[in-house]
Amino acid sequence: MSRTITVHGARRHSLARPLRSWRSGVPAIAVMAWGGNHFTPLLPMYERQFGYSTEAVDEMLAVYVLGLIPGFLVAGPVSDRYGRKRLIAFGLGCGAAASLVLMTFPSSLALMAVGRFLAGVSVAIAMVVGTSWIKELSPETGTPGLAARRATLTLTVGLGVGAGVSAALAQWAPLPSVLPYVAHLVVTLVASVVLLRAPRSRPYDAGVRSLIADLRIPAVSRRVFWRSIVPVAPWVFGAAAIAYAVIPSTVEAEVGSDAILYAGALTVITLGSGAIAQTVVPRLAVWTHGHQSTVGLSATIIGTLLAALVAARPSVALGAFAATVLGIGYGILMVSGLSRIQSLANGDDLGGLTGVYYSLAYSGFVLPTVIASTSVIAPTSAILIVIAVIIAACLVISSRPAPTEL
């Protein structure tokens, strides 16, 4: 028997077990994250098997970001008006279409770019709409940031499992440019079936504000946003990008034919350590008196310097350790930033402001393209040291205001 309840200013529809209703959205959100990240460990395969240059595969990552950012900015406000579940279904469709294109046209850079763009749109919907959906379907427990940790853990598991499965299939199974996408299409079908029975958290609401208004930061929170969120957010996925998109390219000579497996392993290590770090953020907030993002940035600085050392003196083991430290930074920054942005939002602009946050966070994913473009004038190790200095400057800026939220 179903019933309707009201939480966070929005009507919520739950199934027979309302306290567990947020779990019904997990498969779809995790599968969309899977579809966005399973491409990353396949980059060495595309270079070797299809002759793409390093610059070309880095451009595919950049096209992915081009799909993410408009998705971040539009999906949230649209879901505030039309409901979360409809947008999640659309996101699953985009992810499936992306896998079909990537699987069918591996030799066409233009069509591969289209596939990566669609994957970016799908992941953007998972992050923005999925995060808002889980928050609205989560019962009030009095535990600060619980919904944010549920959402980020779901996304992190999807990102990590997708990369791990694709790397294993590409390394050991036949048809390495096909089977990883077939696996994603299969789990997408399963998630779609589960989604049919998932509850809705928001009905259609024609009274929701315009797109621009939905993205506007509340006046009382603008100082917190500009001083505590903007300098920190890009390093969420900046840390992840350095770990599993930059480090693998610096040790290619050492790993040889195991390049795909190593890239996949670094992705799993990064996101696995990030997932573990996310679980301790509440305690970290208490220990640091609300300065947990400072700890996250510090870990990212250390990890970036370790990555610079790997670039200068390639080491498979040190690369894995650097990815672990960067993953810890990613996990802490992801949860602390998302919790803070959710504390600034109300029920009507939750999706929009979450989209603004993720747009800033994912801008860090252009780092591999920046590093590849500037490596012709400076060694990768030197560029990474400069990046570490920039992160340190952001740490100083973000630590100045007194924290008011988790």
ROTORLO-965213 format. One line per 2 residues: their letters; for each residue x, y, z of N, C-alpha, C. Coordinates in pm, whole numbers, plus 50000, padded with zeros to 5 digits. Example, Ala and Ser with C-alpha at 12.3 -4.5 7.8 and 13.67 -1.06 7.14 Angstrom:
<mimars>
AS) 51319 49431 50780 51230 49550 50780 51320 49670 50780 | 51285 49775 50708 51367 49894 50714 51290 50003 50787 $
</mimars>
This chain:
<mimars>
MS) 50085 49881 50000 50000 50000 50000 50088 50124 50000 | 50054 50223 49920 50136 50343 49913 50071 50455 49989 $
RT) 50151 50555 50021 50098 50672 50088 50181 50793 50046 | 50132 50913 50077 50201 51035 50042 50236 51110 50167 $
IT) 50361 51159 50176 50405 51237 50290 50473 51363 50239 | 50494 51460 50322 50555 51586 50284 50684 51606 50360 $
VH) 50793 51627 50286 50924 51650 50346 50995 51755 50264 | 51070 51845 50330 51147 51948 50262 51057 52034 50173 $
GA) 50932 52053 50212 50843 52139 50137 50787 52077 50012 | 50809 51949 49988 50759 51884 49866 50682 51759 49903 $
RR) 50578 51728 49824 50503 51606 49848 50584 51487 49805 | 50582 51382 49887 50659 51262 49857 50567 51143 49851 $
HS) 50588 51058 49752 50510 50938 49736 50599 50820 49764 | 50563 50736 49857 50648 50623 49891 50571 50494 49874 $
LA) 50644 50383 49864 50583 50254 49849 50561 50192 49985 | 50556 50062 49991 50518 49994 50114 50616 50020 50228 $
RP) 50743 50049 50196 50842 50068 50301 50902 50208 50284 | 50835 50313 50330 50878 50449 50304 51017 50480 50357 $
LR) 51058 50418 50466 51189 50448 50522 51302 50398 50433 | 51271 50306 50343 51373 50254 50254 51354 50305 50110 $
SW) 51263 50399 50092 51230 50440 49956 51348 50501 49882 | 51441 50564 49953 51554 50625 49885 51640 50520 49816 $
RS) 51636 50396 49865 51717 50291 49805 51669 50254 49665 | 51543 50279 49635 51490 50240 49504 51548 50324 49391 $
GV) 51602 50441 49425 51665 50524 49323 51812 50494 49303 | 51869 50415 49392 52013 50389 49388 52058 50319 49259 $
PA) 51990 50211 49214 52040 50143 49094 52052 50234 48972 | 51951 50316 48946 51955 50403 48828 52068 50505 48839 $
IA) 52085 50563 48956 52188 50665 48975 52327 50603 48961 | 52346 50487 49023 52476 50420 49015 52509 50377 48872 $
VM) 52409 50330 48799 52431 50284 48661 52466 50402 48570 | 52403 50517 48590 52439 50634 48510 52582 50678 48539 $
AW) 52623 50672 48666 52762 50703 48700 52856 50603 48634 | 52818 50475 48637 52894 50369 48569 52919 50408 48423 $
GG) 52813 50449 48354 52822 50481 48212 52911 50600 48181 | 52928 50688 48279 53015 50803 48256 53161 50773 48274 $
NH) 53194 50682 48364 53334 50664 48401 53397 50538 48343 | 53317 50447 48287 53379 50323 48239 53465 50345 48115 $
FT) 53456 50461 48055 53537 50495 47938 53682 50526 47977 | 53703 50583 48095 53835 50634 48133 53945 50528 48127 $
PL) 53929 50410 48188 54038 50312 48180 54058 50253 48041 | 53966 50280 47948 53980 50228 47812 54066 50317 47723 $
LP) 54108 50432 47775 54185 50526 47693 54310 50462 47631 | 54390 50385 47708 54508 50322 47645 54470 50227 47530 $
MY) 54354 50160 47544 54309 50070 47439 54278 50146 47310 | 54214 50262 47322 54182 50341 47204 54309 50395 47138 $
ER) 54408 50429 47218 54534 50476 47161 54604 50365 47082 | 54607 50245 47140 54682 50136 47078 54605 50070 46963 $
QF) 54475 50045 46985 54400 49966 46886 54347 50051 46772 | 54315 50178 46799 54252 50261 46696 54338 50381 46655 $
GY) 54459 50391 46714 54553 50492 46670 54524 50634 46713 | 54440 50652 46814 54414 50787 46863 54537 50840 46936 $
ST) 54563 50969 46921 54673 51032 46993 54630 51060 47138 | 54729 51088 47223 54698 51124 47361 54611 51248 47365 $
EA) 54641 51345 47278 54561 51467 47273 54415 51437 47235 | 54395 51342 47144 54260 51308 47099 54178 51247 47212 $
VD) 54238 51154 47287 54162 51092 47395 54137 51191 47508 | 54230 51284 47530 54206 51389 47630 54093 51481 47584 $
EM) 54084 51503 47454 53974 51585 47401 53840 51517 47424 | 53838 51383 47420 53714 51310 47450 53671 51334 47594 $
LA) 53768 51345 47685 53735 51378 47823 53678 51519 47831 | 53734 51611 47753 53686 51748 47753 53543 51756 47697 $
VY) 53514 51678 47592 53378 51676 47536 53280 51622 47640 | 53324 51526 47717 53243 51472 47827 53204 51585 47923 $
VL) 53300 51670 47956 53272 51783 48044 53173 51880 47978 | 53184 51897 47845 53091 51984 47774 52948 51932 47785 $
GL) 52930 51800 47794 52797 51745 47816 52753 51759 47960 | 52849 51754 48050 52817 51762 48193 52763 51899 48233 $
IP) 52833 52004 48196 52801 52135 48252 52661 52184 48213 | 52621 52179 48084 52481 52218 48056 52382 52124 48123 $
GF) 52419 51996 48133 52332 51903 48205 52316 51942 48350 | 52425 51982 48413 52421 52026 48552 52329 52147 48568 $
LV) 52343 52243 48477 52271 52369 48492 52123 52359 48454 | 52090 52268 48362 51952 52260 48314 51872 52150 48386 $
AG) 51934 52036 48412 51860 51922 48468 51799 51953 48603 | 51873 52022 48689 51819 52051 48822 51693 52135 48818 $
PV) 51697 52253 48754 51577 52335 48746 51460 52264 48676 | 51489 52186 48570 51382 52114 48502 51319 52011 48595 $
SD) 51401 51943 48674 51346 51844 48768 51272 51910 48883 | 51311 52034 48918 51235 52107 49020 51092 52132 48973 $
RY) 51075 52145 48842 50941 52171 48788 50867 52041 48754 | 50935 51947 48686 50868 51830 48633 50885 51704 48718 $
GR) 50965 51711 48821 50985 51594 48907 51115 51523 48875 | 51168 51454 48977 51300 51391 48963 51294 51263 48878 $
KR) 51192 51182 48898 51190 51050 48836 51191 51057 48684 | 51118 51152 48626 51115 51165 48481 51254 51196 48425 $
LI) 51327 51282 48494 51460 51319 48446 51558 51202 48463 | 51541 51123 48569 51626 51006 48588 51606 50907 48472 $
AF) 51481 50887 48432 51452 50797 48319 51517 50849 48191 | 51510 50980 48170 51574 51040 48052 51726 51021 48058 $
GL) 51783 51035 48176 51927 51017 48193 51971 50875 48163 | 51893 50777 48206 51924 50638 48172 51925 50618 48021 $
GC) 51829 50681 47953 51824 50670 47808 51946 50733 47742 | 51989 50848 47791 52109 50912 47736 52232 50824 47756 $
GA) 52243 50762 47875 52356 50675 47901 52358 50554 47810 | 52241 50495 47788 52232 50380 47697 52268 50420 47554 $
AA) 52219 50536 47511 52251 50584 47376 52401 50609 47361 | 52463 50662 47467 52607 50686 47463 52684 50556 47443 $
SL) 52647 50452 47517 52717 50324 47504 52697 50263 47366 | 52577 50277 47310 52552 50225 47177 52640 50294 47072 $
VL) 52653 50426 47083 52735 50501 46987 52882 50465 47003 | 52930 50462 47127 53072 50432 47151 53108 50290 47109 $
MT) 53014 50199 47126 53037 50060 47090 53036 50040 46939 | 52955 50118 46869 52934 50096 46726 53034 50171 46639 $
FP) 53083 50286 46686 53168 50371 46601 53302 50403 46668 | 53379 50301 46706 53505 50329 46777 53612 50395 46691 $
SS) 53597 50391 46558 53699 50448 46470 53670 50591 46429 | 53555 50643 46468 53516 50779 46430 53530 50873 46549 $
LA) 53626 50963 46543 53647 51057 46652 53524 51145 46673 | 53461 51187 46564 53345 51275 46574 53229 51205 46646 $
LM) 53201 51080 46607 53091 51008 46670 53126 50964 46812 | 53253 50935 46837 53295 50907 46974 53271 51030 47062 $
AV) 53296 51148 47006 53270 51271 47081 53121 51286 47112 | 53036 51249 47017 52891 51253 47042 52855 51159 47155 $
GR) 52911 51039 47153 52884 50944 47260 52929 50994 47395 | 53046 51056 47399 53095 51108 47527 53010 51226 47574 $
FL) 52961 51306 47481 52873 51417 47518 52746 51363 47583 | 52686 51261 47522 52564 51201 47579 52593 51139 47716 $
AG) 52710 51078 47732 52747 51022 47862 52757 51133 47966 | 52809 51248 47925 52818 51361 48017 52682 51409 48062 $
VS) 52587 51417 47969 52450 51457 48005 52390 51358 48104 | 52411 51229 48080 52357 51126 48167 52413 51136 48308 $
VA) 52545 51152 48319 52607 51162 48451 52564 51290 48521 | 52548 51398 48448 52501 51523 48508 52364 51503 48572 $
IA) 52275 51433 48503 52142 51406 48559 52154 51318 48683 | 52241 51218 48677 52259 51131 48794 52304 51212 48914 $
MV) 52398 51301 48893 52455 51376 49004 52359 51481 49059 | 52300 51558 48970 52215 51668 49015 52077 51619 49058 $
VG) 52010 51552 48967 51873 51508 48996 51875 51391 49094 | 51970 51299 49076 51979 51185 49167 52009 51227 49308 $
TS) 52102 51321 49325 52135 51371 49459 52013 51436 49525 | 51942 51519 49449 51822 51584 49503 51714 51481 49536 $
WI) 51700 51380 49451 51599 51276 49471 51627 51198 49599 | 51751 51157 49617 51785 51082 49738 51763 51167 49862 $
KE) 51795 51295 49856 51773 51383 49971 51624 51390 50005 | 51540 51404 49903 51397 51418 49928 51333 51287 49972 $
LS) 51387 51174 49929 51332 51045 49968 51390 50993 50099 | 51491 51060 50151 51552 51017 50277 51472 51073 50394 $
PE) 51434 50989 50489 51360 51039 50605 51449 51126 50691 | 51389 51221 50762 51464 51305 50854 51515 51220 50970 $
TG) 51645 51225 50993 51704 51146 51102 51773 51233 51206 | 51790 51360 51175 51863 51446 51266 52014 51436 51249 $
TP) 52059 51353 51155 52203 51338 51129 52242 51432 51016 | 52323 51535 51044 52360 51631 50939 52435 51564 50825 $
GL) 52398 51597 50701 52471 51549 50585 52447 51405 50548 | 52351 51336 50612 52331 51194 50584 52288 51172 50439 $
AA) 52194 51252 50391 52146 51236 50254 52258 51262 50154 | 52341 51362 50183 52453 51392 50093 52551 51275 50088 $
RR) 52577 51212 50203 52669 51098 50203 52610 50979 50128 | 52479 50957 50141 52415 50850 50066 52430 50873 49916 $
AT) 52406 50996 49873 52413 51028 49731 52554 51014 49678 | 52652 51071 49749 52789 51067 49699 52844 50925 49702 $
LT) 52803 50844 49801 52849 50706 49805 52791 50627 49687 | 52663 50651 49655 52601 50586 49540 52675 50619 49411 $
LT) 52704 50748 49392 52775 50791 49273 52916 50733 49269 | 52985 50734 49382 53122 50685 49387 53129 50536 49356 $
VG) 53035 50459 49410 53031 50316 49381 53007 50293 49232 | 52914 50366 49173 52888 50352 49030 53009 50388 48946 $
LG) 53074 50499 48980 53192 50541 48906 53303 50437 48915 | 53323 50382 49036 53431 50286 49057 53404 50150 48997 $
VG) 53284 50098 49019 53251 49964 48967 53252 49966 48814 | 53197 50071 48754 53197 50079 48609 53337 50075 48551 $
AG) 53426 50153 48611 53565 50155 48563 53632 50020 48582 | 53608 49957 48698 53670 49828 48725 53623 49718 48631 $
VS) 53494 49712 48607 53439 49609 48518 53489 49630 48375 | 53487 49754 48329 53531 49781 48192 53679 49749 48173 $
AA) 53759 49785 48273 53902 49757 48263 53928 49608 48257 | 53857 49531 48340 53876 49386 48342 53833 49323 48208 $
LA) 53720 49368 48156 53673 49314 48029 53768 49350 47914 | 53815 49474 47913 53904 49517 47806 54040 49449 47813 $
QW) 54083 49414 47935 54214 49352 47952 54212 49204 47919 | 54107 49133 47960 54109 48988 47952 54004 48925 47860 $
AP) 53896 48996 47831 53789 48938 47749 53810 48973 47602 | 53745 48900 47513 53750 48937 47371 53668 49064 47346 $
LP) 53684 49121 47229 53608 49240 47188 53618 49351 47292 | 53738 49400 47322 53756 49500 47428 53686 49633 47402 $
SV) 53656 49663 47275 53587 49788 47246 53435 49772 47242 | 53388 49651 47270 53245 49623 47265 53188 49576 47400 $
LP) 53250 49475 47459 53193 49414 47579 53175 49510 47697 | 53266 49606 47721 53240 49699 47832 53108 49775 47816 $
YV) 53073 49807 47693 52948 49880 47669 52827 49787 47677 | 52845 49662 47634 52737 49564 47649 52703 49545 47796 $
AH) 52807 49536 47881 52785 49522 48025 52704 49639 48079 | 52738 49760 48034 52663 49877 48081 52519 49874 48033 $
LV) 52495 49831 47910 52358 49825 47860 52275 49724 47939 | 52337 49614 47980 52265 49512 48058 52223 49568 48194 $
VT) 52316 49632 48264 52280 49686 48396 52184 49803 48384 | 52190 49875 48271 52092 49983 48248 51952 49926 48236 $
LV) 51938 49815 48168 51807 49750 48156 51754 49709 48292 | 51839 49651 48375 51797 49610 48509 51755 49732 48591 $
AS) 51836 49838 48587 51803 49959 48663 51673 50022 48615 | 51645 50013 48487 51521 50069 48432 51399 49996 48488 $
VV) 51410 49865 48503 51299 49788 48559 51275 49829 48705 | 51383 49844 48782 51369 49886 48922 51309 50026 48929 $
LL) 51348 50112 48836 51301 50250 48837 51150 50259 48820 | 51090 50165 48750 50946 50168 48729 50868 50171 48860 $
RA) 50922 50107 48964 50853 50100 49093 50904 50200 49195 | 50998 50284 49153 51052 50383 49246 50951 50494 49271 $
PR) 50948 50550 49392 50852 50656 49423 50893 50790 49363 | 50797 50878 49352 50825 51014 49309 50838 51102 49432 $
SR) 50930 51198 49427 50947 51289 49541 50883 51424 49517 | 50866 51461 49387 50804 51589 49353 50706 51569 49239 $
PY) 50581 51615 49255 50489 51614 49141 50521 51731 49048 | 50454 51734 48934 50470 51848 48844 50430 51976 48917 $
DA) 50512 52080 48904 50487 52205 48975 50515 52321 48880 | 50408 52374 48819 50422 52485 48724 50460 52614 48793 $
GV) 50451 52617 48926 50482 52740 48999 50627 52756 49033 | 50711 52656 48997 50853 52667 49024 50911 52784 48947 $
RS) 51009 52851 49006 51067 52970 48945 51135 52940 48812 | 51173 53045 48742 51240 53031 48613 51376 52965 48629 $
LI) 51433 52924 48515 51564 52859 48517 51669 52948 48583 | 51676 53074 48543 51777 53165 48598 51755 53184 48748 $
AD) 51629 53200 48790 51602 53218 48932 51639 53095 49011 | 51620 52978 48952 51650 52853 49022 51800 52834 49043 $
LR) 51881 52898 48959 52026 52885 48970 52088 52995 49055 | 52007 53091 49099 52059 53206 49172 52089 53169 49317 $
IP) 52205 53208 49365 52242 53182 49503 52166 53277 49593 | 52100 53228 49701 52030 53318 49793 52123 53426 49845 $
AV) 52072 53549 49855 52156 53663 49892 52228 53642 50024 | 52159 53581 50121 52218 53564 50254 52333 53463 50253 $
SR) 52343 53386 50147 52445 53279 50142 52557 53306 50043 | 52555 53420 49977 52652 53444 49870 52795 53452 49922 $
RV) 52816 53507 50040 52952 53515 50093 53006 53374 50118 | 52923 53289 50175 52965 53150 50199 52996 53082 50066 $
FW) 52911 53105 49966 52928 53041 49836 53061 53083 49772 | 53087 53211 49766 53205 53259 49695 53334 53232 49771 $
RS) 53328 53229 49902 53450 53210 49980 53476 53066 50020 | 53372 52984 50031 53390 52848 50082 53364 52739 49979 $
IV) 53287 52768 49875 53250 52666 49778 53326 52683 49646 | 53327 52803 49592 53390 52825 49461 53539 52788 49460 $
PV) 53619 52824 49562 53762 52787 49556 53788 52638 49577 | 53692 52567 49633 53712 52427 49671 53657 52331 49567 $
AP) 53538 52360 49514 53465 52264 49431 53544 52209 49313 | 53620 52289 49237 53689 52232 49120 53788 52122 49154 $
WV) 53835 52118 49277 53936 52018 49313 53874 51885 49353 | 53740 51878 49360 53675 51749 49385 53712 51651 49274 $
FG) 53676 51686 49151 53709 51598 49039 53844 51632 48979 | 53902 51746 49018 54040 51771 48981 54131 51665 49042 $
AA) 54105 51631 49170 54182 51527 49237 54164 51393 49168 | 54039 51360 49135 54012 51231 49069 54075 51226 48931 $
AI) 54071 51337 48857 54126 51339 48722 54277 51318 48724 | 54345 51379 48818 54489 51359 48829 54519 51213 48860 $
AY) 54437 51155 48948 54463 51018 48993 54447 50916 48881 | 54335 50921 48809 54313 50812 48714 54311 50854 48567 $
AV) 54344 50979 48538 54358 51018 48398 54498 51071 48367 | 54570 51118 48467 54704 51172 48446 54811 51072 48487 $
IP) 54802 51018 48607 54905 50926 48657 54926 50806 48563 | 54819 50740 48512 54843 50624 48424 54930 50656 48304 $
ST) 54915 50777 48249 54994 50812 48130 55142 50833 48163 | 55174 50857 48290 55313 50881 48328 55390 50752 48355 $
VE) 55318 50640 48366 55386 50513 48395 55359 50409 48286 | 55321 50453 48167 55288 50359 48059 55405 50267 48025 $
AE) 55525 50320 48028 55641 50238 47993 55663 50126 48094 | 55627 50154 48221 55647 50056 48327 55542 49945 48325 $
VG) 55418 49978 48290 55311 49878 48296 55296 49801 48164 | 55345 49858 48055 55343 49787 47928 55204 49745 47884 $
SD) 55188 49615 47858 55061 49563 47807 54950 49564 47911 | 54984 49592 48036 54883 49597 48142 54832 49739 48165 $
AI) 54847 49826 48066 54810 49967 48084 54662 49983 48116 | 54577 49907 48047 54432 49918 48072 54399 49874 48214 $
LY) 54457 49760 48253 54432 49708 48387 54481 49806 48494 | 54597 49866 48473 54651 49960 48571 54562 50085 48580 $
AG) 54520 50135 48466 54433 50252 48467 54302 50222 48540 | 54246 50104 48515 54124 50065 48586 54148 50048 48735 $
AL) 54263 49990 48771 54295 49971 48912 54308 50105 48984 | 54372 50202 48919 54385 50334 48980 54249 50400 48999 $
TV) 54160 50380 48904 54025 50436 48918 53954 50376 49038 | 53962 50244 49051 53898 50177 49163 53963 50220 49296 $
IT) 54095 50229 49298 54165 50271 49420 54123 50413 49459 | 54120 50502 49362 54083 50641 49389 53942 50651 49447 $
LG) 53848 50589 49378 53709 50600 49420 53682 50516 49544 | 53754 50405 49560 53739 50325 49681 53786 50399 49805 $
SG) 53903 50461 49797 53951 50539 49911 53861 50660 49934 | 53806 50715 49825 53712 50826 49840 53585 50784 49911 $
AI) 53536 50665 49878 53414 50615 49943 53438 50594 50092 | 53553 50541 50129 53584 50522 50271 53596 50657 50341 $
AQ) 53662 50752 50275 53678 50885 50334 53544 50953 50357 | 53449 50930 50267 53317 50993 50282 53247 50951 50411 $
TV) 53273 50830 50456 53204 50780 50576 53254 50845 50704 | 53373 50906 50700 53428 50965 50823 53414 51117 50825 $
VP) 53353 51174 50722 53341 51320 50716 53265 51377 50836 | 53155 51315 50883 53087 51373 51000 53178 51383 51121 $
RL) 53256 51279 51149 53348 51285 51262 53459 51386 51235 | 53502 51392 51111 53606 51489 51075 53557 51631 51096 $
AV) 53429 51655 51068 53372 51788 51089 53378 51828 51236 | 53355 51731 51325 53362 51758 51469 53506 51782 51512 $
WT) 53595 51696 51466 53736 51707 51507 53800 51837 51459 | 53759 51884 51340 53820 52003 51281 53735 52129 51302 $
HG) 53626 52116 51379 53536 52229 51404 53483 52288 51274 | 53444 52200 51183 53382 52244 51059 53478 52273 50946 $
HQ) 53607 52245 50964 53706 52274 50859 53746 52147 50784 | 53650 52058 50762 53685 51932 50694 53731 51953 50551 $
ST) 53684 52058 50485 53731 52083 50348 53879 52120 50346 | 53929 52179 50455 54072 52208 50464 54153 52079 50463 $
VG) 54102 51978 50531 54169 51847 50531 54165 51788 50391 | 54050 51800 50323 54038 51747 50189 54133 51814 50091 $
LS) 54145 51946 50100 54238 52017 50013 54383 51982 50045 | 54412 51964 50173 54548 51927 50212 54585 51791 50153 $
AT) 54492 51695 50160 54518 51564 50100 54537 51575 49949 | 54460 51664 49886 54473 51682 49741 54608 51743 49704 $
II) 54656 51836 49786 54788 51895 49762 54897 51788 49771 | 54890 51709 49878 54990 51602 49897 54984 51503 49781 $
GT) 54862 51462 49744 54847 51367 49634 54899 51422 49502 | 54878 51552 49478 54925 51614 49354 55078 51619 49350 $
LL) 55140 51649 49465 55286 51649 49471 55341 51508 49452 | 55273 51408 49507 55315 51269 49484 55302 51233 49336 $
AA) 55195 51282 49272 55178 51258 49128 55290 51324 49048 | 55334 51442 49093 55447 51509 49027 55573 51424 49039 $
LV) 55592 51363 49157 55708 51276 49177 55700 51153 49085 | 55580 51099 49069 55560 50984 48979 55593 51024 48836 $
AA) 55552 51145 48797 55581 51191 48661 55731 51207 48638 | 55803 51250 48743 55947 51269 48730 56023 51138 48738 $
RP) 55978 51049 48826 56042 50918 48845 55933 50811 48845 | 55892 50765 48729 55777 50673 48720 55790 50552 48811 $
SV) 55681 50528 48885 55675 50415 48979 55531 50367 48987 | 55508 50241 48958 55374 50185 48963 55318 50191 49105 $
AL) 55400 50154 49204 55354 50151 49343 55327 50292 49394 | 55417 50385 49364 55396 50523 49410 55275 50585 49342 $
GA) 55250 50547 49216 55131 50596 49149 55005 50551 49219 | 55002 50425 49265 54886 50374 49338 54869 50447 49471 $
FA) 54981 50474 49539 54973 50546 49666 54923 50689 49645 | 54973 50755 49541 54927 50891 49510 54777 50891 49480 $
AT) 54729 50790 49406 54586 50780 49376 54504 50761 49503 | 54557 50688 49600 54487 50668 49727 54471 50801 49801 $
VL) 54580 50878 49807 54574 51007 49877 54480 51104 49805 | 54488 51106 49673 54398 51192 49595 54253 51148 49612 $
GI) 54230 51017 49624 54094 50967 49646 54039 51013 49780 | 54124 51017 49881 54080 51067 50012 54040 51214 50001 $
GY) 54120 51291 49929 54085 51432 49908 53953 51446 49834 | 53937 51367 49728 53811 51367 49651 53691 51338 49740 $
GI) 53700 51232 49821 53587 51191 49903 53547 51296 50005 | 53645 51353 50073 53615 51454 50175 53556 51579 50112 $
LM) 53616 51624 50003 53568 51746 49938 53429 51727 49879 | 53401 51611 49824 53270 51585 49764 53158 51599 49867 $
VS) 53172 51530 49979 53066 51532 50080 53055 51667 50149 | 53167 51725 50187 53160 51852 50258 53101 51962 50171 $
GL) 53139 51964 50043 53084 52066 49953 52936 52046 49925 | 52896 51922 49901 52755 51895 49872 52668 51923 49994 $
SR) 52715 51887 50112 52638 51915 50234 52619 52065 50251 | 52724 52140 50222 52715 52285 50239 52619 52347 50139 $
IQ) 52625 52304 50012 52536 52364 49912 52391 52326 49941 | 52367 52204 49991 52230 52165 50024 52177 52246 50141 $
SL) 52263 52288 50229 52218 52370 50342 52178 52510 50298 | 52224 52552 50181 52189 52683 50128 52058 52682 50050 $
AN) 52010 52562 50014 51895 52550 49924 51767 52519 50000 | 51654 52552 49936 51524 52508 49986 51465 52409 49887 $
GD) 51344 52363 49910 51285 52260 49825 51271 52301 49680 | 51250 52429 49653 51224 52473 49517 51349 52500 49435 $
DL) 51464 52520 49499 51585 52544 49421 51695 52443 49451 | 51658 52332 49517 51757 52230 49552 51826 52176 49428 $
GG) 51746 52141 49324 51806 52087 49203 51895 52187 49133 | 51851 52312 49125 51929 52415 49057 52063 52441 49124 $
LT) 52063 52458 49256 52188 52487 49327 52280 52366 49331 | 52221 52246 49335 52305 52126 49327 52375 52122 49192 $
GV) 52305 52163 49086 52365 52169 48954 52479 52269 48946 | 52462 52384 49010 52569 52483 49014 52693 52424 49082 $
YY) 52672 52353 49192 52784 52295 49265 52858 52192 49178 | 52784 52101 49116 52848 51998 49036 52915 52055 48912 $
SL) 52863 52166 48857 52929 52231 48744 53067 52278 48785 | 53075 52338 48902 53204 52381 48953 53294 52262 48982 $
AY) 53237 52157 49044 53318 52041 49082 53376 51971 48961 | 53296 51953 48857 53342 51879 48741 53430 51960 48648 $
SG) 53437 52090 48671 53528 52170 48588 53672 52123 48608 | 53700 52060 48722 53834 52006 48746 53871 51894 48653 $
FV) 53774 51837 48584 53803 51726 48495 53869 51770 48365 | 53882 51900 48344 53955 51946 48226 54105 51948 48253 $
LP) 54148 51918 48375 54291 51921 48407 54376 51834 48314 | 54334 51709 48283 54417 51629 48192 54440 51697 48057 $
TV) 54337 51764 48005 54352 51835 47878 54449 51952 47892 | 54437 52026 48004 54527 52139 48029 54671 52090 48040 $
IA) 54690 51982 48116 54825 51928 48136 54884 51879 48003 | 54802 51808 47924 54851 51758 47795 54886 51873 47702 $
ST) 54808 51981 47706 54832 52095 47617 54957 52172 47656 | 54985 52180 47785 55100 52259 47832 55227 52176 47847 $
SV) 55216 52045 47829 55334 51960 47845 55438 51984 47736 | 55400 52054 47629 55497 52084 47523 55591 52196 47565 $
IA) 55555 52272 47667 55640 52383 47712 55701 52358 47850 | 55649 52256 47921 55702 52225 48054 55675 52078 48083 $
PT) 55761 52014 48162 55737 51873 48196 55614 51858 48284 | 55551 51742 48274 55429 51716 48351 55453 51734 48500 $
SA) 55568 51693 48549 55597 51707 48692 55593 51853 48735 | 55649 51943 48654 55648 52085 48689 55507 52142 48686 $
IL) 55428 52099 48588 55290 52147 48580 55211 52104 48704 | 55232 51980 48748 55162 51932 48867 55204 52008 48992 $
IV) 55328 52048 49001 55373 52128 49115 55302 52264 49114 | 55290 52324 48997 55217 52452 48986 55072 52434 49029 $
IA) 55011 52323 48988 54873 52296 49027 54862 52283 49179 | 54958 52216 49242 54958 52202 49388 54965 52339 49456 $
VI) 55043 52429 49400 55052 52565 49456 54917 52637 49443 | 54851 52620 49331 54719 52682 49311 54618 52626 49412 $
IA) 54622 52496 49434 54532 52436 49534 54560 52494 49672 | 54687 52513 49704 54723 52570 49834 54666 52711 49848 $
AC) 54669 52789 49740 54610 52923 49744 54460 52915 49769 | 54394 52820 49705 54250 52800 49728 54222 52760 49871 $
LV) 54311 52681 49929 54295 52641 50070 54298 52764 50160 | 54391 52854 50135 54402 52975 50217 54275 53059 50205 $
IS) 54225 53074 50082 54104 53155 50060 53983 53093 50128 | 53966 52962 50112 53845 52896 50163 53845 52882 50314 $
SR) 53961 52884 50377 53966 52864 50522 53945 52993 50598 | 53935 53105 50530 53921 53233 50599 53784 53253 50662 $
PA) 53672 53227 50593 53542 53249 50658 53515 53143 50763 | 53442 53178 50863 53403 53083 50967 53295 52992 50909 $
PT) 53309 52860 50918 53210 52769 50863 53080 52778 50939 | 52970 52770 50865 52838 52775 50928 52758 52650 50906 $
EL) 52803 52566 50813 52733 52441 50787 52831 52327 50794 | 52776 52204 50789 52863 52085 50782 52943 52088 50654 $
</mimars>
